[in-house]
C-alpha cells in the first residue's frame, strides 16, 4: 500500500468546520500554514454552495447536459414505440423517414 492511500484514509477534511479537520493536525502549530489551509477549505465550501456537485442537493446540470438528456429521453421514447410496434406485429417509422408505398415487406432476391 502506498503512503498516498494511507494519507487519504487517515486524512479527513471538514468543509463545514475546516479548523477542526483532522487532516490539518500536522500543521496546527504553524499558524500561517494552518490559516492558509483553513482559507482554502472555506473557499472550497463556498464554491460548493454556489455550484454543488452532481451528488449534492441543489445540483443543476449545465444547459449542454440538459439538452443531451432531453435528446436521450426522446430517443428512448421512440425506441419504446418501435419495440411496441414490433411486439404488435406492425411497422413504426421514425418521424421524417420515408414511408414505403406498400405495407408489404420488400422481396429480397439473389440469395
C-alpha positions as CSV (number, residue, x, y, z in Angstrom):
1,X,0.0,0.0,0.0
2,X,1.4,3.4,-0.9
3,X,1.8,6.3,1.5
4,X,-0.7,8.3,-0.5
5,X,-3.6,5.9,0.1
6,X,-2.7,5.8,3.8
7,X,-2.9,9.6,3.9
8,X,-6.2,9.7,2.2
9,X,-7.6,7.1,4.5
10,X,-6.4,8.9,7.6
11,X,-6.9,12.5,6.4
12,X,-10.3,13.9,7.0
13,X,-11.4,17.3,5.8
14,X,-14.4,19.1,7.2
15,X,-15.7,21.8,4.9
16,X,-18.4,22.8,7.4
17,X,-15.8,23.3,10.2
18,X,-12.4,23.5,8.4
19,X,-10.4,24.4,11.5
20,X,-11.4,21.1,13.1
21,X,-10.2,19.0,10.1
22,X,-8.0,16.1,11.3
23,X,-6.0,16.5,8.1
24,X,-4.7,19.8,9.4
25,X,-3.3,18.3,12.6
26,X,0.2,18.2,11.3
27,X,0.3,22.0,10.6
28,X,-1.8,23.2,13.5
29,X,1.3,24.6,15.2
30,X,2.3,26.6,12.1
31,X,-0.3,29.4,12.3
32,X,0.4,30.8,8.8
33,X,0.1,27.4,7.1
34,X,-2.9,26.5,9.2
35,X,-4.8,29.7,8.3
36,X,-3.9,29.3,4.7
37,X,-5.2,25.7,4.7
38,X,-8.4,26.7,6.5
39,X,-8.9,29.5,4.0
40,X,-8.6,27.0,1.1
41,X,-11.2,24.7,2.7
42,X,-13.5,27.7,3.2
43,X,-13.1,28.6,-0.4
44,X,-14.0,25.1,-1.5
45,X,-17.1,25.1,0.8
46,X,-18.2,28.5,-0.7
47,X,-17.8,27.2,-4.3
48,X,-19.7,24.0,-3.5
49,X,-22.5,26.1,-2.0
50,X,-22.6,28.2,-5.2
51,X,-22.4,25.2,-7.5
52,X,-23.0,21.8,-5.9
53,X,-21.6,18.6,-7.3
54,X,-23.9,16.2,-9.1
55,X,-24.3,14.1,-6.0
56,X,-25.3,17.0,-3.8
57,X,-28.7,18.6,-3.2
58,X,-29.3,21.7,-5.3
59,X,-27.3,20.4,-8.3
60,X,-28.4,21.9,-11.6
61,X,-27.0,20.4,-14.8
62,X,-25.5,22.7,-17.4
63,X,-27.6,23.7,-20.4
64,X,-25.5,21.3,-22.5
65,X,-26.2,18.4,-20.2
66,X,-29.9,19.3,-20.1
67,X,-30.1,19.3,-23.9
68,X,-28.2,16.0,-24.0
69,X,-30.6,14.4,-21.5
70,X,-33.6,15.7,-23.5
71,X,-32.3,14.1,-26.7
72,X,-31.7,10.8,-24.8
73,X,-35.2,10.8,-23.4
74,X,-36.7,11.5,-26.8
75,X,-34.7,8.7,-28.4
76,X,-35.7,6.3,-25.6
77,X,-39.4,7.2,-26.1
78,X,-39.1,6.5,-29.9
79,X,-37.2,3.2,-29.2
80,X,-40.1,2.1,-26.9
81,X,-42.6,2.9,-29.6
82,X,-40.6,0.9,-32.1
83,X,-40.3,-2.1,-29.7
84,X,-44.1,-1.9,-29.0
85,X,-44.8,-1.9,-32.8
86,X,-42.6,-5.0,-33.2
87,X,-44.4,-6.8,-30.4
88,X,-47.8,-5.9,-32.0
89,X,-46.6,-7.0,-35.5
90,X,-46.9,-3.6,-37.1
91,X,-44.4,-1.1,-38.5
92,X,-43.3,2.0,-36.8
93,X,-41.4,4.5,-38.9
94,X,-39.2,7.3,-37.5
95,X,-40.6,10.8,-37.9
96,X,-39.2,12.3,-41.1
97,X,-38.2,8.9,-42.6
98,X,-39.6,8.0,-46.0
99,X,-42.6,5.7,-45.6
100,X,-42.8,2.9,-48.2
101,X,-45.7,2.9,-50.6
102,X,-46.7,-0.6,-49.7
103,X,-47.3,-2.2,-46.4
104,X,-45.8,-5.5,-47.6
105,X,-42.2,-6.3,-46.7
106,X,-39.7,-5.9,-49.6
107,X,-38.9,-9.0,-51.5
108,X,-35.2,-9.9,-51.3
109,X,-33.9,-11.9,-54.2
110,X,-30.5,-13.2,-55.2
111,X,-29.8,-15.4,-52.2
